[in-house]
Amino acid sequence: MSYTRVKIVEPQDNYVLLLTFDNNECRELDMKPYLDDGPIFQALKDPVLFKTARLCAHTVAWANNADIAPERIYEMCL
């Protein structure tokens, strides 16, 4: 299965991620609606932890091992 992959992750203020995909599209992902999806994402309400967002296996991951399925992240930005 082919999907659009993340190539750059830039955490912003207010729980927003600025993402650049392998098709060179830049999109913003507002993570606020997802921060209540279980304890691992609730922990990301800590702004310091949220800012640990990084590129991992063509998607986004955080220092607490939270991550987003790579095939889903592009759709979440729509």
PyMOL Python script that loads the backbone (N, CA, C, O; Angstrom):
from pymol import cmd

cmd.read_pdbstr("""\
ATOM      1  N   MET A   1       0.844  -1.179   0.000  1.00  0.00           N
ATOM      2  CA  MET A   1       0.000   0.000   0.000  1.00  0.00           C
ATOM      3  C   MET A   1       0.891   1.243   0.000  1.00  0.00           C
ATOM      4  O   MET A   1       1.851   1.322   0.766  1.00  0.00           O
ATOM      5  N   SER A   2       0.580   2.184  -0.833  1.00  0.00           N
ATOM      6  CA  SER A   2       1.339   3.412  -0.931  1.00  0.00           C
ATOM      7  C   SER A   2       0.616   4.525  -0.169  1.00  0.00           C
ATOM      8  O   SER A   2      -0.611   4.616  -0.198  1.00  0.00           O
ATOM      9  N   TYR A   3       1.385   5.355   0.502  1.00  0.00           N
ATOM     10  CA  TYR A   3       0.818   6.493   1.202  1.00  0.00           C
ATOM     11  C   TYR A   3       1.824   7.635   1.167  1.00  0.00           C
ATOM     12  O   TYR A   3       3.011   7.424   0.920  1.00  0.00           O
ATOM     13  N   THR A   4       1.339   8.835   1.415  1.00  0.00           N
ATOM     14  CA  THR A   4       2.197  10.009   1.442  1.00  0.00           C
ATOM     15  C   THR A   4       2.938  10.013   2.763  1.00  0.00           C
ATOM     16  O   THR A   4       2.326   9.874   3.822  1.00  0.00           O
ATOM     17  N   ARG A   5       4.261  10.173   2.708  1.00  0.00           N
ATOM     18  CA  ARG A   5       5.092  10.056   3.895  1.00  0.00           C
ATOM     19  C   ARG A   5       5.543  11.425   4.390  1.00  0.00           C
ATOM     20  O   ARG A   5       5.758  12.351   3.608  1.00  0.00           O
ATOM     21  N   VAL A   6       5.678  11.526   5.694  1.00  0.00           N
ATOM     22  CA  VAL A   6       6.193  12.743   6.309  1.00  0.00           C
ATOM     23  C   VAL A   6       7.704  12.776   6.117  1.00  0.00           C
ATOM     24  O   VAL A   6       8.379  11.763   6.297  1.00  0.00           O
ATOM     25  N   LYS A   7       8.238  13.948   5.748  1.00  0.00           N
ATOM     26  CA  LYS A   7       9.694  14.067   5.662  1.00  0.00           C
ATOM     27  C   LYS A   7      10.256  15.132   6.603  1.00  0.00           C
ATOM     28  O   LYS A   7      11.449  15.119   6.906  1.00  0.00           O
ATOM     29  N   ILE A   8       9.399  16.066   7.074  1.00  0.00           N
ATOM     30  CA  ILE A   8       9.826  17.066   8.052  1.00  0.00           C
ATOM     31  C   ILE A   8       8.686  17.293   9.050  1.00  0.00           C
ATOM     32  O   ILE A   8       7.526  17.426   8.659  1.00  0.00           O
ATOM     33  N   VAL A   9       9.028  17.337  10.337  1.00  0.00           N
ATOM     34  CA  VAL A   9       8.067  17.610  11.415  1.00  0.00           C
ATOM     35  C   VAL A   9       8.574  18.819  12.190  1.00  0.00           C
ATOM     36  O   VAL A   9       9.722  18.851  12.635  1.00  0.00           O
ATOM     37  N   GLU A  10       7.698  19.817  12.345  1.00  0.00           N
ATOM     38  CA  GLU A  10       8.051  21.003  13.126  1.00  0.00           C
ATOM     39  C   GLU A  10       6.926  21.287  14.117  1.00  0.00           C
ATOM     40  O   GLU A  10       5.879  21.809  13.732  1.00  0.00           O
ATOM     41  N   PRO A  11       7.133  20.947  15.396  1.00  0.00           N
ATOM     42  CA  PRO A  11       6.101  21.256  16.390  1.00  0.00           C
ATOM     43  C   PRO A  11       5.991  22.765  16.592  1.00  0.00           C
ATOM     44  O   PRO A  11       6.996  23.470  16.680  1.00  0.00           O
ATOM     45  N   GLN A  12       4.761  23.240  16.663  1.00  0.00           N
ATOM     46  CA  GLN A  12       4.468  24.658  16.842  1.00  0.00           C
ATOM     47  C   GLN A  12       3.759  24.849  18.187  1.00  0.00           C
ATOM     48  O   GLN A  12       3.446  23.883  18.882  1.00  0.00           O
ATOM     49  N   ASP A  13       3.516  26.106  18.532  1.00  0.00           N
ATOM     50  CA  ASP A  13       2.726  26.395  19.726  1.00  0.00           C
ATOM     51  C   ASP A  13       1.289  25.940  19.501  1.00  0.00           C
ATOM     52  O   ASP A  13       0.869  25.692  18.370  1.00  0.00           O
ATOM     53  N   ASN A  14       0.547  25.836  20.595  1.00  0.00           N
ATOM     54  CA  ASN A  14      -0.882  25.533  20.567  1.00  0.00           C
ATOM     55  C   ASN A  14      -1.192  24.152  19.982  1.00  0.00           C
ATOM     56  O   ASN A  14      -2.246  23.949  19.379  1.00  0.00           O
ATOM     57  N   TYR A  15      -0.260  23.203  20.166  1.00  0.00           N
ATOM     58  CA  TYR A  15      -0.475  21.800  19.771  1.00  0.00           C
ATOM     59  C   TYR A  15      -0.697  21.606  18.275  1.00  0.00           C
ATOM     60  O   TYR A  15      -1.529  20.807  17.848  1.00  0.00           O
ATOM     61  N   VAL A  16       0.060  22.350  17.506  1.00  0.00           N
ATOM     62  CA  VAL A  16       0.003  22.249  16.047  1.00  0.00           C
ATOM     63  C   VAL A  16       1.328  21.697  15.544  1.00  0.00           C
ATOM     64  O   VAL A  16       2.396  22.046  16.048  1.00  0.00           O
ATOM     65  N   LEU A  17       1.241  20.831  14.544  1.00  0.00           N
ATOM     66  CA  LEU A  17       2.432  20.321  13.863  1.00  0.00           C
ATOM     67  C   LEU A  17       2.453  20.880  12.449  1.00  0.00           C
ATOM     68  O   LEU A  17       1.443  20.849  11.746  1.00  0.00           O
ATOM     69  N   LEU A  18       3.589  21.383  12.044  1.00  0.00           N
ATOM     70  CA  LEU A  18       3.791  21.782  10.657  1.00  0.00           C
ATOM     71  C   LEU A  18       4.523  20.615  10.002  1.00  0.00           C
ATOM     72  O   LEU A  18       5.634  20.266  10.400  1.00  0.00           O
ATOM     73  N   LEU A  19       3.898  20.021   9.004  1.00  0.00           N
ATOM     74  CA  LEU A  19       4.409  18.811   8.368  1.00  0.00           C
ATOM     75  C   LEU A  19       4.713  19.060   6.899  1.00  0.00           C
ATOM     76  O   LEU A  19       3.942  19.707   6.191  1.00  0.00           O
ATOM     77  N   THR A  20       5.831  18.543   6.462  1.00  0.00           N
ATOM     78  CA  THR A  20       6.161  18.534   5.042  1.00  0.00           C
ATOM     79  C   THR A  20       6.180  17.080   4.611  1.00  0.00           C
ATOM     80  O   THR A  20       6.824  16.239   5.240  1.00  0.00           O
ATOM     81  N   PHE A  21       5.466  16.794   3.532  1.00  0.00           N
ATOM     82  CA  PHE A  21       5.337  15.419   3.044  1.00  0.00           C
ATOM     83  C   PHE A  21       6.261  15.186   1.857  1.00  0.00           C
ATOM     84  O   PHE A  21       6.817  16.130   1.297  1.00  0.00           O
ATOM     85  N   ASP A  22       6.419  13.929   1.481  1.00  0.00           N
ATOM     86  CA  ASP A  22       7.335  13.588   0.391  1.00  0.00           C
ATOM     87  C   ASP A  22       6.863  14.074  -0.978  1.00  0.00           C
ATOM     88  O   ASP A  22       7.612  13.990  -1.952  1.00  0.00           O
ATOM     89  N   ASN A  23       5.629  14.580  -1.065  1.00  0.00           N
ATOM     90  CA  ASN A  23       5.164  15.201  -2.307  1.00  0.00           C
ATOM     91  C   ASN A  23       5.387  16.718  -2.260  1.00  0.00           C
ATOM     92  O   ASN A  23       4.891  17.450  -3.116  1.00  0.00           O
ATOM     93  N   ASN A  24       6.137  17.179  -1.253  1.00  0.00           N
ATOM     94  CA  ASN A  24       6.498  18.576  -0.999  1.00  0.00           C
ATOM     95  C   ASN A  24       5.338  19.460  -0.546  1.00  0.00           C
ATOM     96  O   ASN A  24       5.475  20.683  -0.512  1.00  0.00           O
ATOM     97  N   GLU A  25       4.211  18.866  -0.201  1.00  0.00           N
ATOM     98  CA  GLU A  25       3.114  19.629   0.394  1.00  0.00           C
ATOM     99  C   GLU A  25       3.451  19.926   1.842  1.00  0.00           C
ATOM    100  O   GLU A  25       3.985  19.075   2.554  1.00  0.00           O
ATOM    101  N   CYS A  26       3.133  21.145   2.276  1.00  0.00           N
ATOM    102  CA  CYS A  26       3.245  21.531   3.679  1.00  0.00           C
ATOM    103  C   CYS A  26       1.828  21.672   4.221  1.00  0.00           C
ATOM    104  O   CYS A  26       0.983  22.349   3.636  1.00  0.00           O
ATOM    105  N   ARG A  27       1.593  21.024   5.342  1.00  0.00           N
ATOM    106  CA  ARG A  27       0.270  21.079   5.950  1.00  0.00           C
ATOM    107  C   ARG A  27       0.405  21.247   7.451  1.00  0.00           C
ATOM    108  O   ARG A  27       1.405  20.849   8.049  1.00  0.00           O
ATOM    109  N   GLU A  28      -0.614  21.842   8.051  1.00  0.00           N
ATOM    110  CA  GLU A  28      -0.673  21.952   9.497  1.00  0.00           C
ATOM    111  C   GLU A  28      -1.626  20.897  10.028  1.00  0.00           C
ATOM    112  O   GLU A  28      -2.680  20.632   9.448  1.00  0.00           O
ATOM    113  N   LEU A  29      -1.232  20.307  11.137  1.00  0.00           N
ATOM    114  CA  LEU A  29      -2.089  19.338  11.814  1.00  0.00           C
ATOM    115  C   LEU A  29      -2.361  19.853  13.219  1.00  0.00           C
ATOM    116  O   LEU A  29      -1.456  19.921  14.050  1.00  0.00           O
ATOM    117  N   ASP A  30      -3.603  20.211  13.478  1.00  0.00           N
ATOM    118  CA  ASP A  30      -4.026  20.634  14.809  1.00  0.00           C
ATOM    119  C   ASP A  30      -4.275  19.372  15.621  1.00  0.00           C
ATOM    120  O   ASP A  30      -5.216  18.626  15.350  1.00  0.00           O
ATOM    121  N   MET A  31      -3.431  19.137  16.615  1.00  0.00           N
ATOM    122  CA  MET A  31      -3.519  17.909  17.403  1.00  0.00           C
ATOM    123  C   MET A  31      -4.506  18.010  18.564  1.00  0.00           C
ATOM    124  O   MET A  31      -4.792  16.998  19.204  1.00  0.00           O
ATOM    125  N   LYS A  32      -5.035  19.199  18.853  1.00  0.00           N
ATOM    126  CA  LYS A  32      -5.923  19.353  20.007  1.00  0.00           C
ATOM    127  C   LYS A  32      -7.073  18.344  20.030  1.00  0.00           C
ATOM    128  O   LYS A  32      -7.361  17.801  21.096  1.00  0.00           O
ATOM    129  N   PRO A  33      -7.744  18.067  18.907  1.00  0.00           N
ATOM    130  CA  PRO A  33      -8.852  17.101  18.969  1.00  0.00           C
ATOM    131  C   PRO A  33      -8.412  15.674  19.319  1.00  0.00           C
ATOM    132  O   PRO A  33      -9.248  14.851  19.693  1.00  0.00           O
ATOM    133  N   TYR A  34      -7.135  15.372  19.205  1.00  0.00           N
ATOM    134  CA  TYR A  34      -6.645  14.013  19.433  1.00  0.00           C
ATOM    135  C   TYR A  34      -6.014  13.827  20.810  1.00  0.00           C
ATOM    136  O   TYR A  34      -5.639  12.710  21.169  1.00  0.00           O
ATOM    137  N   LEU A  35      -5.891  14.907  21.588  1.00  0.00           N
ATOM    138  CA  LEU A  35      -5.187  14.832  22.856  1.00  0.00           C
ATOM    139  C   LEU A  35      -5.978  14.154  23.966  1.00  0.00           C
ATOM    140  O   LEU A  35      -5.466  13.994  25.074  1.00  0.00           O
ATOM    141  N   ASP A  36      -7.201  13.758  23.695  1.00  0.00           N
ATOM    142  CA  ASP A  36      -7.983  12.994  24.668  1.00  0.00           C
ATOM    143  C   ASP A  36      -8.141  11.538  24.257  1.00  0.00           C
ATOM    144  O   ASP A  36      -8.918  10.800  24.863  1.00  0.00           O
ATOM    145  N   ASP A  37      -7.405  11.120  23.226  1.00  0.00           N
ATOM    146  CA  ASP A  37      -7.493   9.748  22.717  1.00  0.00           C
ATOM    147  C   ASP A  37      -6.578   8.812  23.503  1.00  0.00           C
ATOM    148  O   ASP A  37      -5.579   8.320  22.978  1.00  0.00           O
ATOM    149  N   GLY A  38      -6.926   8.574  24.747  1.00  0.00           N
ATOM    150  CA  GLY A  38      -6.168   7.634  25.572  1.00  0.00           C
ATOM    151  C   GLY A  38      -5.011   8.300  26.289  1.00  0.00           C
ATOM    152  O   GLY A  38      -4.607   9.408  25.937  1.00  0.00           O
ATOM    153  N   PRO A  39      -4.476   7.619  27.303  1.00  0.00           N
ATOM    154  CA  PRO A  39      -3.466   8.218  28.171  1.00  0.00           C
ATOM    155  C   PRO A  39      -2.178   8.621  27.463  1.00  0.00           C
ATOM    156  O   PRO A  39      -1.552   9.608  27.849  1.00  0.00           O
ATOM    157  N   ILE A  40      -1.773   7.884  26.444  1.00  0.00           N
ATOM    158  CA  ILE A  40      -0.510   8.224  25.779  1.00  0.00           C
ATOM    159  C   ILE A  40      -0.607   9.561  25.044  1.00  0.00           C
ATOM    160  O   ILE A  40       0.368  10.311  24.997  1.00  0.00           O
ATOM    161  N   PHE A  41      -1.768   9.863  24.473  1.00  0.00           N
ATOM    162  CA  PHE A  41      -1.954  11.153  23.810  1.00  0.00           C
ATOM    163  C   PHE A  41      -2.329  12.246  24.805  1.00  0.00           C
ATOM    164  O   PHE A  41      -2.000  13.411  24.581  1.00  0.00           O
ATOM    165  N   GLN A  42      -3.005  11.903  25.891  1.00  0.00           N
ATOM    166  CA  GLN A  42      -3.317  12.897  26.926  1.00  0.00           C
ATOM    167  C   GLN A  42      -2.032  13.470  27.508  1.00  0.00           C
ATOM    168  O   GLN A  42      -1.991  14.645  27.874  1.00  0.00           O
ATOM    169  N   ALA A  43      -0.994  12.666  27.598  1.00  0.00           N
ATOM    170  CA  ALA A  43       0.292  13.142  28.122  1.00  0.00           C
ATOM    171  C   ALA A  43       0.873  14.259  27.258  1.00  0.00           C
ATOM    172  O   ALA A  43       1.662  15.071  27.740  1.00  0.00           O
ATOM    173  N   LEU A  44       0.485  14.301  25.982  1.00  0.00           N
ATOM    174  CA  LEU A  44       0.998  15.331  25.069  1.00  0.00           C
ATOM    175  C   LEU A  44       0.412  16.711  25.353  1.00  0.00           C
ATOM    176  O   LEU A  44       0.817  17.694  24.732  1.00  0.00           O
ATOM    177  N   LYS A  45      -0.535  16.792  26.282  1.00  0.00           N
ATOM    178  CA  LYS A  45      -1.045  18.102  26.700  1.00  0.00           C
ATOM    179  C   LYS A  45       0.053  18.900  27.404  1.00  0.00           C
ATOM    180  O   LYS A  45      -0.042  20.122  27.518  1.00  0.00           O
ATOM    181  N   ASP A  46       1.087  18.215  27.872  1.00  0.00           N
ATOM    182  CA  ASP A  46       2.256  18.892  28.430  1.00  0.00           C
ATOM    183  C   ASP A  46       3.002  19.526  27.257  1.00  0.00           C
ATOM    184  O   ASP A  46       3.528  18.806  26.408  1.00  0.00           O
ATOM    185  N   PRO A  47       3.059  20.868  27.191  1.00  0.00           N
ATOM    186  CA  PRO A  47       3.672  21.518  26.034  1.00  0.00           C
ATOM    187  C   PRO A  47       5.132  21.121  25.812  1.00  0.00           C
ATOM    188  O   PRO A  47       5.582  21.066  24.668  1.00  0.00           O
ATOM    189  N   VAL A  48       5.866  20.848  26.868  1.00  0.00           N
ATOM    190  CA  VAL A  48       7.270  20.437  26.719  1.00  0.00           C
ATOM    191  C   VAL A  48       7.336  19.077  26.031  1.00  0.00           C
ATOM    192  O   VAL A  48       8.148  18.877  25.128  1.00  0.00           O
ATOM    193  N   LEU A  49       6.489  18.143  26.453  1.00  0.00           N
ATOM    194  CA  LEU A  49       6.455  16.826  25.819  1.00  0.00           C
ATOM    195  C   LEU A  49       5.965  16.928  24.376  1.00  0.00           C
ATOM    196  O   LEU A  49       6.504  16.264  23.490  1.00  0.00           O
ATOM    197  N   PHE A  50       4.949  17.753  24.135  1.00  0.00           N
ATOM    198  CA  PHE A  50       4.441  17.908  22.770  1.00  0.00           C
ATOM    199  C   PHE A  50       5.548  18.360  21.824  1.00  0.00           C
ATOM    200  O   PHE A  50       5.618  17.902  20.683  1.00  0.00           O
ATOM    201  N   LYS A  51       6.406  19.251  22.292  1.00  0.00           N
ATOM    202  CA  LYS A  51       7.479  19.807  21.444  1.00  0.00           C
ATOM    203  C   LYS A  51       8.573  18.782  21.151  1.00  0.00           C
ATOM    204  O   LYS A  51       9.499  19.080  20.396  1.00  0.00           O
ATOM    205  N   THR A  52       8.489  17.579  21.733  1.00  0.00           N
ATOM    206  CA  THR A  52       9.466  16.528  21.403  1.00  0.00           C
ATOM    207  C   THR A  52       9.103  15.803  20.115  1.00  0.00           C
ATOM    208  O   THR A  52       9.783  14.848  19.741  1.00  0.00           O
ATOM    209  N   ALA A  53       8.055  16.229  19.431  1.00  0.00           N
ATOM    210  CA  ALA A  53       7.636  15.588  18.175  1.00  0.00           C
ATOM    211  C   ALA A  53       8.817  15.519  17.215  1.00  0.00           C
ATOM    212  O   ALA A  53       9.561  16.485  17.045  1.00  0.00           O
ATOM    213  N   ARG A  54       8.969  14.347  16.589  1.00  0.00           N
ATOM    214  CA  ARG A  54      10.090  14.123  15.680  1.00  0.00           C
ATOM    215  C   ARG A  54       9.668  13.171  14.568  1.00  0.00           C
ATOM    216  O   ARG A  54       8.645  12.494  14.665  1.00  0.00           O
ATOM    217  N   LEU A  55      10.465  13.131  13.524  1.00  0.00           N
ATOM    218  CA  LEU A  55      10.244  12.203  12.425  1.00  0.00           C
ATOM    219  C   LEU A  55      10.695  10.813  12.848  1.00  0.00           C
ATOM    220  O   LEU A  55      11.785  10.649  13.395  1.00  0.00           O
ATOM    221  N   CYS A  56       9.867   9.823  12.597  1.00  0.00           N
ATOM    222  CA  CYS A  56      10.193   8.433  12.925  1.00  0.00           C
ATOM    223  C   CYS A  56       9.448   7.529  11.945  1.00  0.00           C
ATOM    224  O   CYS A  56       8.217   7.492  11.941  1.00  0.00           O
ATOM    225  N   ALA A  57      10.184   6.812  11.127  1.00  0.00           N
ATOM    226  CA  ALA A  57       9.588   5.864  10.174  1.00  0.00           C
ATOM    227  C   ALA A  57       8.508   6.516   9.311  1.00  0.00           C
ATOM    228  O   ALA A  57       7.422   5.962   9.142  1.00  0.00           O
ATOM    229  N   HIS A  58       8.814   7.697   8.766  1.00  0.00           N
ATOM    230  CA  HIS A  58       7.934   8.419   7.845  1.00  0.00           C
ATOM    231  C   HIS A  58       6.665   8.950   8.481  1.00  0.00           C
ATOM    232  O   HIS A  58       5.686   9.217   7.783  1.00  0.00           O
ATOM    233  N   THR A  59       6.668   9.107   9.806  1.00  0.00           N
ATOM    234  CA  THR A  59       5.518   9.678  10.495  1.00  0.00           C
ATOM    235  C   THR A  59       6.017  10.471  11.690  1.00  0.00           C
ATOM    236  O   THR A  59       7.201  10.798  11.766  1.00  0.00           O
ATOM    237  N   VAL A  60       5.121  10.784  12.629  1.00  0.00           N
ATOM    238  CA  VAL A  60       5.460  11.589  13.800  1.00  0.00           C
ATOM    239  C   VAL A  60       5.443  10.706  15.039  1.00  0.00           C
ATOM    240  O   VAL A  60       4.552   9.876  15.220  1.00  0.00           O
ATOM    241  N   ALA A  61       6.446  10.902  15.886  1.00  0.00           N
ATOM    242  CA  ALA A  61       6.513  10.213  17.173  1.00  0.00           C
ATOM    243  C   ALA A  61       6.990  11.207  18.226  1.00  0.00           C
ATOM    244  O   ALA A  61       7.601  12.227  17.909  1.00  0.00           O
ATOM    245  N   TRP A  62       6.697  10.886  19.485  1.00  0.00           N
ATOM    246  CA  TRP A  62       7.071  11.736  20.608  1.00  0.00           C
ATOM    247  C   TRP A  62       7.922  10.951  21.593  1.00  0.00           C
ATOM    248  O   TRP A  62       8.029   9.728  21.498  1.00  0.00           O
ATOM    249  N   ALA A  63       8.521  11.652  22.528  1.00  0.00           N
ATOM    250  CA  ALA A  63       9.424  11.052  23.512  1.00  0.00           C
ATOM    251  C   ALA A  63       8.731  10.033  24.420  1.00  0.00           C
ATOM    252  O   ALA A  63       9.404   9.174  24.990  1.00  0.00           O
ATOM    253  N   ASN A  64       7.413  10.103  24.568  1.00  0.00           N
ATOM    254  CA  ASN A  64       6.687   9.145  25.403  1.00  0.00           C
ATOM    255  C   ASN A  64       6.225   7.922  24.607  1.00  0.00           C
ATOM    256  O   ASN A  64       5.400   7.146  25.090  1.00  0.00           O
ATOM    257  N   ASN A  65       6.747   7.748  23.398  1.00  0.00           N
ATOM    258  CA  ASN A  65       6.420   6.630  22.501  1.00  0.00           C
ATOM    259  C   ASN A  65       5.058   6.744  21.825  1.00  0.00           C
ATOM    260  O   ASN A  65       4.622   5.797  21.171  1.00  0.00           O
ATOM    261  N   ALA A  66       4.383   7.869  21.966  1.00  0.00           N
ATOM    262  CA  ALA A  66       3.163   8.100  21.182  1.00  0.00           C
ATOM    263  C   ALA A  66       3.586   8.269  19.724  1.00  0.00           C
ATOM    264  O   ALA A  66       4.633   8.846  19.431  1.00  0.00           O
ATOM    265  N   ASP A  67       2.769   7.764  18.831  1.00  0.00           N
ATOM    266  CA  ASP A  67       3.014   7.973  17.404  1.00  0.00           C
ATOM    267  C   ASP A  67       1.699   7.895  16.656  1.00  0.00           C
ATOM    268  O   ASP A  67       0.668   7.499  17.202  1.00  0.00           O
ATOM    269  N   ILE A  68       1.761   8.278  15.407  1.00  0.00           N
ATOM    270  CA  ILE A  68       0.569   8.262  14.553  1.00  0.00           C
ATOM    271  C   ILE A  68       0.851   7.329  13.387  1.00  0.00           C
ATOM    272  O   ILE A  68       1.940   7.362  12.813  1.00  0.00           O
ATOM    273  N   ALA A  69      -0.107   6.510  13.038  1.00  0.00           N
ATOM    274  CA  ALA A  69       0.070   5.590  11.917  1.00  0.00           C
ATOM    275  C   ALA A  69       0.454   6.368  10.668  1.00  0.00           C
ATOM    276  O   ALA A  69      -0.235   7.321  10.307  1.00  0.00           O
ATOM    277  N   PRO A  70       1.542   5.985   9.997  1.00  0.00           N
ATOM    278  CA  PRO A  70       2.007   6.752   8.844  1.00  0.00           C
ATOM    279  C   PRO A  70       0.985   6.837   7.712  1.00  0.00           C
ATOM    280  O   PRO A  70       0.959   7.827   6.980  1.00  0.00           O
ATOM    281  N   GLU A  71       0.158   5.833   7.561  1.00  0.00           N
ATOM    282  CA  GLU A  71      -0.834   5.869   6.491  1.00  0.00           C
ATOM    283  C   GLU A  71      -2.022   6.771   6.837  1.00  0.00           C
ATOM    284  O   GLU A  71      -2.851   7.047   5.969  1.00  0.00           O
ATOM    285  N   ARG A  72      -2.120   7.232   8.079  1.00  0.00           N
ATOM    286  CA  ARG A  72      -3.255   8.046   8.509  1.00  0.00           C
ATOM    287  C   ARG A  72      -2.933   9.541   8.620  1.00  0.00           C
ATOM    288  O   ARG A  72      -3.829  10.374   8.486  1.00  0.00           O
ATOM    289  N   ILE A  73      -1.696   9.879   8.857  1.00  0.00           N
ATOM    290  CA  ILE A  73      -1.350  11.256   9.209  1.00  0.00           C
ATOM    291  C   ILE A  73      -1.693  12.271   8.112  1.00  0.00           C
ATOM    292  O   ILE A  73      -2.139  13.377   8.415  1.00  0.00           O
ATOM    293  N   TYR A  74      -1.492  11.910   6.860  1.00  0.00           N
ATOM    294  CA  TYR A  74      -1.815  12.832   5.753  1.00  0.00           C
ATOM    295  C   TYR A  74      -3.312  13.137   5.752  1.00  0.00           C
ATOM    296  O   TYR A  74      -3.713  14.285   5.563  1.00  0.00           O
ATOM    297  N   GLU A  75      -4.132  12.118   5.960  1.00  0.00           N
ATOM    298  CA  GLU A  75      -5.592  12.293   5.988  1.00  0.00           C
ATOM    299  C   GLU A  75      -6.019  13.173   7.149  1.00  0.00           C
ATOM    300  O   GLU A  75      -6.994  13.915   7.030  1.00  0.00           O
ATOM    301  N   MET A  76      -5.305  13.108   8.277  1.00  0.00           N
ATOM    302  CA  MET A  76      -5.653  13.898   9.440  1.00  0.00           C
ATOM    303  C   MET A  76      -5.492  15.393   9.189  1.00  0.00           C
ATOM    304  O   MET A  76      -6.104  16.206   9.881  1.00  0.00           O
ATOM    305  N   CYS A  77      -4.679  15.760   8.211  1.00  0.00           N
ATOM    306  CA  CYS A  77      -4.435  17.165   7.904  1.00  0.00           C
ATOM    307  C   CYS A  77      -5.517  17.760   7.003  1.00  0.00           C
ATOM    308  O   CYS A  77      -5.530  18.974   6.800  1.00  0.00           O
ATOM    309  N   LEU A  78      -6.394  16.974   6.475  1.00  0.00           N
ATOM    310  CA  LEU A  78      -7.404  17.476   5.533  1.00  0.00           C
ATOM    311  C   LEU A  78      -8.517  18.206   6.248  1.00  0.00           C
ATOM    312  O   LEU A  78      -9.448  18.692   5.607  1.00  0.00           O
TER     313      LEU A  78
END
""", "prot")
cmd.dss("prot")
cmd.show_as("cartoon", "prot")
cmd.util.cbc("prot")
cmd.orient("prot")
